[in-house]
Amino acid sequence: MNLKDLAGAIIHDLKNQLHSVLLEGEKAMRDMPEEYRDKLYPVFARSRRVHQDAMQLVTLYRLQERGNFPADDAWPADTVKHAIECFQVHWPDVEVRVEIDPDCQGYYNDSLMQMALTNLLNNSAQAGAKTISVSAQEQGPGLLVRVSDDGPGYPDDVLDGNGDSDKEGGTGMGLYFTELIVAHHSTPAKPATLDLQNAAGGGAEAIITLP
């Protein structure tokens, strides 16, 4: 086993161990008096974030080494709903508005897109947004997904491709992770793209276009 494979195996085991710790800890917390639960909540919030980091590291490894994430028919309304559920564990006070037709359909790996969208939602909240809007619509044979917010917008170095959007408490991988996921959905005929821009009225916009 080479060093890369060893690192991948260790991270995968770490992810699984953290998942078990979270399940057992949350079960124990349900039986605790409320004052103790309140004190332990920040610990579990951080633990969930570390677990999310480990999941993303495993995904990055698989994307770069194996690329075995098959696409299938998927429904953006469901994908976005699950991404929001993950996001609001950490950001319960941020409002997320969704504009997606339930019949809207795409062709992508649902688990990967959930991670990408959760990452974009986290990025907006970390930047200070209080309201985030998510929309999706079919575009010919492909799909366009837009995540916009009422925050300060992307800094110039991020828009120029020379910076990283992470704030303290973020994943440490910034938009790079989302870009890799989107690029994974490219086809020989058409690339999948992630475009970042600042809206004319203020706030950041991330636009994912899938073939």
Biotite code that builds the C-alpha atoms (Angstrom):
import biotite.structure as struc

atoms = struc.array([
    struc.Atom([0.000, 0.000, 0.000], chain_id="A", res_id=1, res_name="MET", atom_name="CA", element="C"),
    struc.Atom([1.457, 3.367, -0.995], chain_id="A", res_id=2, res_name="ASN", atom_name="CA", element="C"),
    struc.Atom([1.279, 6.495, 1.147], chain_id="A", res_id=3, res_name="LEU", atom_name="CA", element="C"),
    struc.Atom([-1.720, 7.920, -0.739], chain_id="A", res_id=4, res_name="LYS", atom_name="CA", element="C"),
    struc.Atom([-3.762, 4.764, -0.258], chain_id="A", res_id=5, res_name="ASP", atom_name="CA", element="C"),
    struc.Atom([-2.754, 4.591, 3.403], chain_id="A", res_id=6, res_name="LEU", atom_name="CA", element="C"),
    struc.Atom([-3.839, 8.201, 3.954], chain_id="A", res_id=7, res_name="ALA", atom_name="CA", element="C"),
    struc.Atom([-7.133, 7.486, 2.200], chain_id="A", res_id=8, res_name="GLY", atom_name="CA", element="C"),
    struc.Atom([-7.749, 4.424, 4.368], chain_id="A", res_id=9, res_name="ALA", atom_name="CA", element="C"),
    struc.Atom([-6.961, 6.340, 7.571], chain_id="A", res_id=10, res_name="ILE", atom_name="CA", element="C"),
    struc.Atom([-9.282, 9.211, 6.648], chain_id="A", res_id=11, res_name="ILE", atom_name="CA", element="C"),
    struc.Atom([-12.043, 6.744, 5.746], chain_id="A", res_id=12, res_name="HIS", atom_name="CA", element="C"),
    struc.Atom([-11.663, 5.007, 9.110], chain_id="A", res_id=13, res_name="ASP", atom_name="CA", element="C"),
    struc.Atom([-11.633, 8.381, 10.891], chain_id="A", res_id=14, res_name="LEU", atom_name="CA", element="C"),
    struc.Atom([-14.888, 9.322, 9.169], chain_id="A", res_id=15, res_name="LYS", atom_name="CA", element="C"),
    struc.Atom([-16.541, 6.077, 10.271], chain_id="A", res_id=16, res_name="ASN", atom_name="CA", element="C"),
    struc.Atom([-15.268, 6.392, 13.846], chain_id="A", res_id=17, res_name="GLN", atom_name="CA", element="C"),
    struc.Atom([-16.520, 9.981, 14.075], chain_id="A", res_id=18, res_name="LEU", atom_name="CA", element="C"),
    struc.Atom([-19.909, 8.897, 12.764], chain_id="A", res_id=19, res_name="HIS", atom_name="CA", element="C"),
    struc.Atom([-20.142, 6.266, 15.520], chain_id="A", res_id=20, res_name="SER", atom_name="CA", element="C"),
    struc.Atom([-19.081, 8.781, 18.180], chain_id="A", res_id=21, res_name="VAL", atom_name="CA", element="C"),
    struc.Atom([-21.731, 11.245, 17.010], chain_id="A", res_id=22, res_name="LEU", atom_name="CA", element="C"),
    struc.Atom([-24.486, 8.626, 17.024], chain_id="A", res_id=23, res_name="LEU", atom_name="CA", element="C"),
    struc.Atom([-23.614, 7.397, 20.521], chain_id="A", res_id=24, res_name="GLU", atom_name="CA", element="C"),
    struc.Atom([-23.124, 10.918, 21.848], chain_id="A", res_id=25, res_name="GLY", atom_name="CA", element="C"),
    struc.Atom([-26.420, 12.189, 20.475], chain_id="A", res_id=26, res_name="GLU", atom_name="CA", element="C"),
    struc.Atom([-28.199, 9.174, 21.947], chain_id="A", res_id=27, res_name="LYS", atom_name="CA", element="C"),
    struc.Atom([-26.673, 9.964, 25.360], chain_id="A", res_id=28, res_name="ALA", atom_name="CA", element="C"),
    struc.Atom([-27.554, 13.659, 25.076], chain_id="A", res_id=29, res_name="MET", atom_name="CA", element="C"),
    struc.Atom([-31.239, 12.857, 24.637], chain_id="A", res_id=30, res_name="ARG", atom_name="CA", element="C"),
    struc.Atom([-31.244, 11.342, 28.140], chain_id="A", res_id=31, res_name="ASP", atom_name="CA", element="C"),
    struc.Atom([-29.422, 14.278, 29.771], chain_id="A", res_id=32, res_name="MET", atom_name="CA", element="C"),
    struc.Atom([-30.981, 17.202, 31.643], chain_id="A", res_id=33, res_name="PRO", atom_name="CA", element="C"),
    struc.Atom([-31.350, 20.228, 29.381], chain_id="A", res_id=34, res_name="GLU", atom_name="CA", element="C"),
    struc.Atom([-28.657, 22.314, 31.117], chain_id="A", res_id=35, res_name="GLU", atom_name="CA", element="C"),
    struc.Atom([-26.033, 19.660, 30.314], chain_id="A", res_id=36, res_name="TYR", atom_name="CA", element="C"),
    struc.Atom([-27.225, 19.327, 26.730], chain_id="A", res_id=37, res_name="ARG", atom_name="CA", element="C"),
    struc.Atom([-26.765, 23.062, 26.221], chain_id="A", res_id=38, res_name="ASP", atom_name="CA", element="C"),
    struc.Atom([-23.180, 22.852, 27.460], chain_id="A", res_id=39, res_name="LYS", atom_name="CA", element="C"),
    struc.Atom([-22.340, 19.911, 25.223], chain_id="A", res_id=40, res_name="LEU", atom_name="CA", element="C"),
    struc.Atom([-24.013, 21.237, 22.076], chain_id="A", res_id=41, res_name="TYR", atom_name="CA", element="C"),
    struc.Atom([-20.963, 23.280, 20.913], chain_id="A", res_id=42, res_name="PRO", atom_name="CA", element="C"),
    struc.Atom([-18.789, 20.166, 21.254], chain_id="A", res_id=43, res_name="VAL", atom_name="CA", element="C"),
    struc.Atom([-21.126, 18.173, 19.040], chain_id="A", res_id=44, res_name="PHE", atom_name="CA", element="C"),
    struc.Atom([-21.447, 21.010, 16.541], chain_id="A", res_id=45, res_name="ALA", atom_name="CA", element="C"),
    struc.Atom([-17.653, 21.020, 16.160], chain_id="A", res_id=46, res_name="ARG", atom_name="CA", element="C"),
    struc.Atom([-17.596, 17.223, 15.964], chain_id="A", res_id=47, res_name="SER", atom_name="CA", element="C"),
    struc.Atom([-20.156, 17.278, 13.153], chain_id="A", res_id=48, res_name="ARG", atom_name="CA", element="C"),
    struc.Atom([-17.998, 19.796, 11.319], chain_id="A", res_id=49, res_name="ARG", atom_name="CA", element="C"),
    struc.Atom([-14.922, 17.571, 11.682], chain_id="A", res_id=50, res_name="VAL", atom_name="CA", element="C"),
    struc.Atom([-16.990, 14.623, 10.425], chain_id="A", res_id=51, res_name="HIS", atom_name="CA", element="C"),
    struc.Atom([-18.036, 16.707, 7.430], chain_id="A", res_id=52, res_name="GLN", atom_name="CA", element="C"),
    struc.Atom([-14.386, 17.571, 6.773], chain_id="A", res_id=53, res_name="ASP", atom_name="CA", element="C"),
    struc.Atom([-13.475, 13.881, 6.851], chain_id="A", res_id=54, res_name="ALA", atom_name="CA", element="C"),
    struc.Atom([-16.305, 13.039, 4.445], chain_id="A", res_id=55, res_name="MET", atom_name="CA", element="C"),
    struc.Atom([-15.078, 15.693, 2.039], chain_id="A", res_id=56, res_name="GLN", atom_name="CA", element="C"),
    struc.Atom([-11.487, 14.460, 2.265], chain_id="A", res_id=57, res_name="LEU", atom_name="CA", element="C"),
    struc.Atom([-12.602, 10.911, 1.441], chain_id="A", res_id=58, res_name="VAL", atom_name="CA", element="C"),
    struc.Atom([-14.614, 12.268, -1.475], chain_id="A", res_id=59, res_name="THR", atom_name="CA", element="C"),
    struc.Atom([-11.666, 14.307, -2.755], chain_id="A", res_id=60, res_name="LEU", atom_name="CA", element="C"),
    struc.Atom([-9.447, 11.232, -2.623], chain_id="A", res_id=61, res_name="TYR", atom_name="CA", element="C"),
    struc.Atom([-11.949, 9.143, -4.552], chain_id="A", res_id=62, res_name="ARG", atom_name="CA", element="C"),
    struc.Atom([-12.514, 11.886, -7.115], chain_id="A", res_id=63, res_name="LEU", atom_name="CA", element="C"),
    struc.Atom([-8.815, 12.270, -7.796], chain_id="A", res_id=64, res_name="GLN", atom_name="CA", element="C"),
    struc.Atom([-7.785, 8.625, -7.602], chain_id="A", res_id=65, res_name="GLU", atom_name="CA", element="C"),
    struc.Atom([-10.751, 6.652, -8.846], chain_id="A", res_id=66, res_name="ARG", atom_name="CA", element="C"),
    struc.Atom([-13.558, 8.901, -9.988], chain_id="A", res_id=67, res_name="GLY", atom_name="CA", element="C"),
    struc.Atom([-16.187, 6.238, -9.206], chain_id="A", res_id=68, res_name="ASN", atom_name="CA", element="C"),
    struc.Atom([-19.240, 8.430, -8.616], chain_id="A", res_id=69, res_name="PHE", atom_name="CA", element="C"),
    struc.Atom([-21.788, 7.442, -11.273], chain_id="A", res_id=70, res_name="PRO", atom_name="CA", element="C"),
    struc.Atom([-24.500, 9.886, -12.322], chain_id="A", res_id=71, res_name="ALA", atom_name="CA", element="C"),
    struc.Atom([-28.169, 8.968, -12.490], chain_id="A", res_id=72, res_name="ASP", atom_name="CA", element="C"),
    struc.Atom([-31.561, 10.621, -12.889], chain_id="A", res_id=73, res_name="ASP", atom_name="CA", element="C"),
    struc.Atom([-32.049, 12.947, -9.924], chain_id="A", res_id=74, res_name="ALA", atom_name="CA", element="C"),
    struc.Atom([-34.492, 15.578, -8.696], chain_id="A", res_id=75, res_name="TRP", atom_name="CA", element="C"),
    struc.Atom([-32.995, 18.921, -7.621], chain_id="A", res_id=76, res_name="PRO", atom_name="CA", element="C"),
    struc.Atom([-35.848, 19.686, -5.211], chain_id="A", res_id=77, res_name="ALA", atom_name="CA", element="C"),
    struc.Atom([-34.926, 16.611, -3.156], chain_id="A", res_id=78, res_name="ASP", atom_name="CA", element="C"),
    struc.Atom([-31.185, 17.217, -3.456], chain_id="A", res_id=79, res_name="THR", atom_name="CA", element="C"),
    struc.Atom([-31.529, 20.805, -2.244], chain_id="A", res_id=80, res_name="VAL", atom_name="CA", element="C"),
    struc.Atom([-33.850, 19.776, 0.597], chain_id="A", res_id=81, res_name="LYS", atom_name="CA", element="C"),
    struc.Atom([-31.267, 17.328, 1.952], chain_id="A", res_id=82, res_name="HIS", atom_name="CA", element="C"),
    struc.Atom([-28.443, 19.860, 1.546], chain_id="A", res_id=83, res_name="ALA", atom_name="CA", element="C"),
    struc.Atom([-30.442, 22.427, 3.533], chain_id="A", res_id=84, res_name="ILE", atom_name="CA", element="C"),
    struc.Atom([-31.087, 19.898, 6.304], chain_id="A", res_id=85, res_name="GLU", atom_name="CA", element="C"),
    struc.Atom([-27.321, 19.324, 6.655], chain_id="A", res_id=86, res_name="CYS", atom_name="CA", element="C"),
    struc.Atom([-26.638, 23.059, 6.489], chain_id="A", res_id=87, res_name="PHE", atom_name="CA", element="C"),
    struc.Atom([-29.185, 24.065, 9.133], chain_id="A", res_id=88, res_name="GLN", atom_name="CA", element="C"),
    struc.Atom([-27.630, 21.770, 11.725], chain_id="A", res_id=89, res_name="VAL", atom_name="CA", element="C"),
    struc.Atom([-24.866, 24.405, 11.901], chain_id="A", res_id=90, res_name="HIS", atom_name="CA", element="C"),
    struc.Atom([-26.773, 27.508, 10.770], chain_id="A", res_id=91, res_name="TRP", atom_name="CA", element="C"),
    struc.Atom([-30.348, 27.245, 12.124], chain_id="A", res_id=92, res_name="PRO", atom_name="CA", element="C"),
    struc.Atom([-30.873, 31.023, 12.064], chain_id="A", res_id=93, res_name="ASP", atom_name="CA", element="C"),
    struc.Atom([-30.096, 31.518, 8.365], chain_id="A", res_id=94, res_name="VAL", atom_name="CA", element="C"),
    struc.Atom([-33.191, 31.560, 6.146], chain_id="A", res_id=95, res_name="GLU", atom_name="CA", element="C"),
    struc.Atom([-33.016, 29.496, 2.951], chain_id="A", res_id=96, res_name="VAL", atom_name="CA", element="C"),
    struc.Atom([-35.572, 30.163, 0.218], chain_id="A", res_id=97, res_name="ARG", atom_name="CA", element="C"),
    struc.Atom([-36.103, 27.555, -2.497], chain_id="A", res_id=98, res_name="VAL", atom_name="CA", element="C"),
    struc.Atom([-37.583, 28.048, -5.956], chain_id="A", res_id=99, res_name="GLU", atom_name="CA", element="C"),
    struc.Atom([-37.587, 24.678, -7.690], chain_id="A", res_id=100, res_name="ILE", atom_name="CA", element="C"),
    struc.Atom([-40.365, 22.933, -9.584], chain_id="A", res_id=101, res_name="ASP", atom_name="CA", element="C"),
    struc.Atom([-40.887, 19.481, -8.001], chain_id="A", res_id=102, res_name="PRO", atom_name="CA", element="C"),
    struc.Atom([-40.848, 17.993, -11.514], chain_id="A", res_id=103, res_name="ASP", atom_name="CA", element="C"),
    struc.Atom([-37.489, 19.560, -12.376], chain_id="A", res_id=104, res_name="CYS", atom_name="CA", element="C"),
    struc.Atom([-35.061, 16.753, -13.209], chain_id="A", res_id=105, res_name="GLN", atom_name="CA", element="C"),
    struc.Atom([-31.319, 16.455, -13.753], chain_id="A", res_id=106, res_name="GLY", atom_name="CA", element="C"),
    struc.Atom([-28.669, 13.845, -14.372], chain_id="A", res_id=107, res_name="TYR", atom_name="CA", element="C"),
    struc.Atom([-25.956, 13.872, -11.725], chain_id="A", res_id=108, res_name="TYR", atom_name="CA", element="C"),
    struc.Atom([-24.576, 12.105, -8.672], chain_id="A", res_id=109, res_name="ASN", atom_name="CA", element="C"),
    struc.Atom([-26.993, 13.064, -5.910], chain_id="A", res_id=110, res_name="ASP", atom_name="CA", element="C"),
    struc.Atom([-24.565, 12.585, -2.998], chain_id="A", res_id=111, res_name="SER", atom_name="CA", element="C"),
    struc.Atom([-21.886, 14.724, -4.632], chain_id="A", res_id=112, res_name="LEU", atom_name="CA", element="C"),
    struc.Atom([-24.297, 17.517, -5.471], chain_id="A", res_id=113, res_name="MET", atom_name="CA", element="C"),
    struc.Atom([-25.637, 17.533, -1.914], chain_id="A", res_id=114, res_name="GLN", atom_name="CA", element="C"),
    struc.Atom([-22.076, 18.085, -0.688], chain_id="A", res_id=115, res_name="MET", atom_name="CA", element="C"),
    struc.Atom([-21.441, 20.817, -3.249], chain_id="A", res_id=116, res_name="ALA", atom_name="CA", element="C"),
    struc.Atom([-24.635, 22.674, -2.346], chain_id="A", res_id=117, res_name="LEU", atom_name="CA", element="C"),
    struc.Atom([-24.033, 22.320, 1.393], chain_id="A", res_id=118, res_name="THR", atom_name="CA", element="C"),
    struc.Atom([-20.581, 23.781, 0.854], chain_id="A", res_id=119, res_name="ASN", atom_name="CA", element="C"),
    struc.Atom([-22.004, 26.776, -1.039], chain_id="A", res_id=120, res_name="LEU", atom_name="CA", element="C"),
    struc.Atom([-24.631, 27.348, 1.659], chain_id="A", res_id=121, res_name="LEU", atom_name="CA", element="C"),
    struc.Atom([-21.935, 27.203, 4.351], chain_id="A", res_id=122, res_name="ASN", atom_name="CA", element="C"),
    struc.Atom([-19.814, 29.640, 2.384], chain_id="A", res_id=123, res_name="ASN", atom_name="CA", element="C"),
    struc.Atom([-22.665, 32.164, 2.258], chain_id="A", res_id=124, res_name="SER", atom_name="CA", element="C"),
    struc.Atom([-23.396, 31.841, 5.976], chain_id="A", res_id=125, res_name="ALA", atom_name="CA", element="C"),
    struc.Atom([-19.723, 32.151, 6.903], chain_id="A", res_id=126, res_name="GLN", atom_name="CA", element="C"),
    struc.Atom([-19.569, 35.371, 4.891], chain_id="A", res_id=127, res_name="ALA", atom_name="CA", element="C"),
    struc.Atom([-22.432, 36.810, 6.954], chain_id="A", res_id=128, res_name="GLY", atom_name="CA", element="C"),
    struc.Atom([-25.502, 36.181, 4.799], chain_id="A", res_id=129, res_name="ALA", atom_name="CA", element="C"),
    struc.Atom([-28.833, 36.059, 6.627], chain_id="A", res_id=130, res_name="LYS", atom_name="CA", element="C"),
    struc.Atom([-30.933, 34.917, 3.666], chain_id="A", res_id=131, res_name="THR", atom_name="CA", element="C"),
    struc.Atom([-29.920, 32.482, 0.913], chain_id="A", res_id=132, res_name="ILE", atom_name="CA", element="C"),
    struc.Atom([-31.930, 31.651, -2.198], chain_id="A", res_id=133, res_name="SER", atom_name="CA", element="C"),
    struc.Atom([-31.564, 28.419, -4.162], chain_id="A", res_id=134, res_name="VAL", atom_name="CA", element="C"),
    struc.Atom([-33.165, 27.853, -7.549], chain_id="A", res_id=135, res_name="SER", atom_name="CA", element="C"),
    struc.Atom([-32.851, 25.179, -10.215], chain_id="A", res_id=136, res_name="ALA", atom_name="CA", element="C"),
    struc.Atom([-34.242, 24.819, -13.701], chain_id="A", res_id=137, res_name="GLN", atom_name="CA", element="C"),
    struc.Atom([-33.796, 22.522, -16.638], chain_id="A", res_id=138, res_name="GLU", atom_name="CA", element="C"),
    struc.Atom([-31.775, 24.100, -19.418], chain_id="A", res_id=139, res_name="GLN", atom_name="CA", element="C"),
    struc.Atom([-32.101, 22.075, -22.594], chain_id="A", res_id=140, res_name="GLY", atom_name="CA", element="C"),
    struc.Atom([-30.780, 18.611, -21.732], chain_id="A", res_id=141, res_name="PRO", atom_name="CA", element="C"),
    struc.Atom([-28.879, 20.031, -18.754], chain_id="A", res_id=142, res_name="GLY", atom_name="CA", element="C"),
    struc.Atom([-29.512, 21.786, -15.462], chain_id="A", res_id=143, res_name="LEU", atom_name="CA", element="C"),
    struc.Atom([-28.781, 25.231, -14.025], chain_id="A", res_id=144, res_name="LEU", atom_name="CA", element="C"),
    struc.Atom([-28.591, 25.670, -10.244], chain_id="A", res_id=145, res_name="VAL", atom_name="CA", element="C"),
    struc.Atom([-28.185, 29.097, -8.661], chain_id="A", res_id=146, res_name="ARG", atom_name="CA", element="C"),
    struc.Atom([-27.246, 29.876, -5.039], chain_id="A", res_id=147, res_name="VAL", atom_name="CA", element="C"),
    struc.Atom([-27.465, 33.571, -4.137], chain_id="A", res_id=148, res_name="SER", atom_name="CA", element="C"),
    struc.Atom([-27.358, 35.441, -0.851], chain_id="A", res_id=149, res_name="ASP", atom_name="CA", element="C"),
    struc.Atom([-27.681, 38.848, 0.807], chain_id="A", res_id=150, res_name="ASP", atom_name="CA", element="C"),
    struc.Atom([-24.121, 38.851, 2.142], chain_id="A", res_id=151, res_name="GLY", atom_name="CA", element="C"),
    struc.Atom([-21.195, 41.106, 1.194], chain_id="A", res_id=152, res_name="PRO", atom_name="CA", element="C"),
    struc.Atom([-20.389, 39.206, -2.009], chain_id="A", res_id=153, res_name="GLY", atom_name="CA", element="C"),
    struc.Atom([-17.215, 37.446, -3.065], chain_id="A", res_id=154, res_name="TYR", atom_name="CA", element="C"),
    struc.Atom([-13.925, 39.294, -2.561], chain_id="A", res_id=155, res_name="PRO", atom_name="CA", element="C"),
    struc.Atom([-12.005, 40.226, -5.703], chain_id="A", res_id=156, res_name="ASP", atom_name="CA", element="C"),
    struc.Atom([-9.328, 37.569, -5.221], chain_id="A", res_id=157, res_name="ASP", atom_name="CA", element="C"),
    struc.Atom([-11.972, 34.814, -5.186], chain_id="A", res_id=158, res_name="VAL", atom_name="CA", element="C"),
    struc.Atom([-13.624, 36.179, -8.334], chain_id="A", res_id=159, res_name="LEU", atom_name="CA", element="C"),
    struc.Atom([-10.194, 36.332, -9.989], chain_id="A", res_id=160, res_name="ASP", atom_name="CA", element="C"),
    struc.Atom([-9.515, 32.722, -9.051], chain_id="A", res_id=161, res_name="GLY", atom_name="CA", element="C"),
    struc.Atom([-6.566, 33.649, -6.839], chain_id="A", res_id=162, res_name="ASN", atom_name="CA", element="C"),
    struc.Atom([-8.124, 33.279, -3.404], chain_id="A", res_id=163, res_name="GLY", atom_name="CA", element="C"),
    struc.Atom([-10.065, 30.986, -1.147], chain_id="A", res_id=164, res_name="ASP", atom_name="CA", element="C"),
    struc.Atom([-13.452, 31.782, 0.343], chain_id="A", res_id=165, res_name="SER", atom_name="CA", element="C"),
    struc.Atom([-13.014, 30.023, 3.672], chain_id="A", res_id=166, res_name="ASP", atom_name="CA", element="C"),
    struc.Atom([-13.801, 31.813, 6.874], chain_id="A", res_id=167, res_name="LYS", atom_name="CA", element="C"),
    struc.Atom([-12.882, 30.582, 10.339], chain_id="A", res_id=168, res_name="GLU", atom_name="CA", element="C"),
    struc.Atom([-14.720, 27.363, 11.085], chain_id="A", res_id=169, res_name="GLY", atom_name="CA", element="C"),
    struc.Atom([-14.989, 26.430, 7.419], chain_id="A", res_id=170, res_name="GLY", atom_name="CA", element="C"),
    struc.Atom([-13.934, 23.208, 5.780], chain_id="A", res_id=171, res_name="THR", atom_name="CA", element="C"),
    struc.Atom([-10.394, 24.329, 4.954], chain_id="A", res_id=172, res_name="GLY", atom_name="CA", element="C"),
    struc.Atom([-10.979, 23.387, 1.309], chain_id="A", res_id=173, res_name="MET", atom_name="CA", element="C"),
    struc.Atom([-13.135, 26.306, 0.242], chain_id="A", res_id=174, res_name="GLY", atom_name="CA", element="C"),
    struc.Atom([-14.609, 26.396, -3.209], chain_id="A", res_id=175, res_name="LEU", atom_name="CA", element="C"),
    struc.Atom([-11.974, 23.983, -4.514], chain_id="A", res_id=176, res_name="TYR", atom_name="CA", element="C"),
    struc.Atom([-14.079, 21.060, -3.294], chain_id="A", res_id=177, res_name="PHE", atom_name="CA", element="C"),
    struc.Atom([-17.196, 22.343, -5.037], chain_id="A", res_id=178, res_name="THR", atom_name="CA", element="C"),
    struc.Atom([-15.274, 23.021, -8.249], chain_id="A", res_id=179, res_name="GLU", atom_name="CA", element="C"),
    struc.Atom([-13.982, 19.436, -8.292], chain_id="A", res_id=180, res_name="LEU", atom_name="CA", element="C"),
    struc.Atom([-17.472, 18.029, -7.796], chain_id="A", res_id=181, res_name="ILE", atom_name="CA", element="C"),
    struc.Atom([-18.912, 20.159, -10.582], chain_id="A", res_id=182, res_name="VAL", atom_name="CA", element="C"),
    struc.Atom([-16.039, 19.303, -12.949], chain_id="A", res_id=183, res_name="ALA", atom_name="CA", element="C"),
    struc.Atom([-16.647, 15.600, -12.248], chain_id="A", res_id=184, res_name="HIS", atom_name="CA", element="C"),
    struc.Atom([-20.005, 15.963, -14.034], chain_id="A", res_id=185, res_name="HIS", atom_name="CA", element="C"),
    struc.Atom([-18.446, 17.173, -17.291], chain_id="A", res_id=186, res_name="SER", atom_name="CA", element="C"),
    struc.Atom([-18.995, 15.148, -20.453], chain_id="A", res_id=187, res_name="THR", atom_name="CA", element="C"),
    struc.Atom([-16.774, 14.909, -23.543], chain_id="A", res_id=188, res_name="PRO", atom_name="CA", element="C"),
    struc.Atom([-19.288, 17.089, -25.378], chain_id="A", res_id=189, res_name="ALA", atom_name="CA", element="C"),
    struc.Atom([-19.832, 19.760, -22.727], chain_id="A", res_id=190, res_name="LYS", atom_name="CA", element="C"),
    struc.Atom([-18.072, 20.793, -19.508], chain_id="A", res_id=191, res_name="PRO", atom_name="CA", element="C"),
    struc.Atom([-19.915, 21.316, -16.241], chain_id="A", res_id=192, res_name="ALA", atom_name="CA", element="C"),
    struc.Atom([-19.130, 24.749, -14.821], chain_id="A", res_id=193, res_name="THR", atom_name="CA", element="C"),
    struc.Atom([-19.191, 26.703, -11.565], chain_id="A", res_id=194, res_name="LEU", atom_name="CA", element="C"),
    struc.Atom([-19.406, 30.472, -12.121], chain_id="A", res_id=195, res_name="ASP", atom_name="CA", element="C"),
    struc.Atom([-19.010, 32.940, -9.261], chain_id="A", res_id=196, res_name="LEU", atom_name="CA", element="C"),
    struc.Atom([-20.210, 36.519, -9.431], chain_id="A", res_id=197, res_name="GLN", atom_name="CA", element="C"),
    struc.Atom([-21.548, 39.360, -7.340], chain_id="A", res_id=198, res_name="ASN", atom_name="CA", element="C"),
    struc.Atom([-25.126, 40.409, -8.006], chain_id="A", res_id=199, res_name="ALA", atom_name="CA", element="C"),
    struc.Atom([-25.813, 43.957, -9.159], chain_id="A", res_id=200, res_name="ALA", atom_name="CA", element="C"),
    struc.Atom([-27.984, 44.537, -6.090], chain_id="A", res_id=201, res_name="GLY", atom_name="CA", element="C"),
    struc.Atom([-25.429, 43.036, -3.707], chain_id="A", res_id=202, res_name="GLY", atom_name="CA", element="C"),
    struc.Atom([-24.654, 39.567, -2.471], chain_id="A", res_id=203, res_name="GLY", atom_name="CA", element="C"),
    struc.Atom([-22.834, 36.584, -3.927], chain_id="A", res_id=204, res_name="ALA", atom_name="CA", element="C"),
    struc.Atom([-24.080, 34.258, -6.651], chain_id="A", res_id=205, res_name="GLU", atom_name="CA", element="C"),
    struc.Atom([-22.784, 30.794, -7.485], chain_id="A", res_id=206, res_name="ALA", atom_name="CA", element="C"),
    struc.Atom([-24.141, 29.259, -10.688], chain_id="A", res_id=207, res_name="ILE", atom_name="CA", element="C"),
    struc.Atom([-23.700, 25.560, -11.417], chain_id="A", res_id=208, res_name="ILE", atom_name="CA", element="C"),
    struc.Atom([-24.348, 24.444, -14.986], chain_id="A", res_id=209, res_name="THR", atom_name="CA", element="C"),
    struc.Atom([-24.524, 20.701, -15.610], chain_id="A", res_id=210, res_name="LEU", atom_name="CA", element="C"),
    struc.Atom([-24.686, 19.132, -19.097], chain_id="A", res_id=211, res_name="PRO", atom_name="CA", element="C"),
])
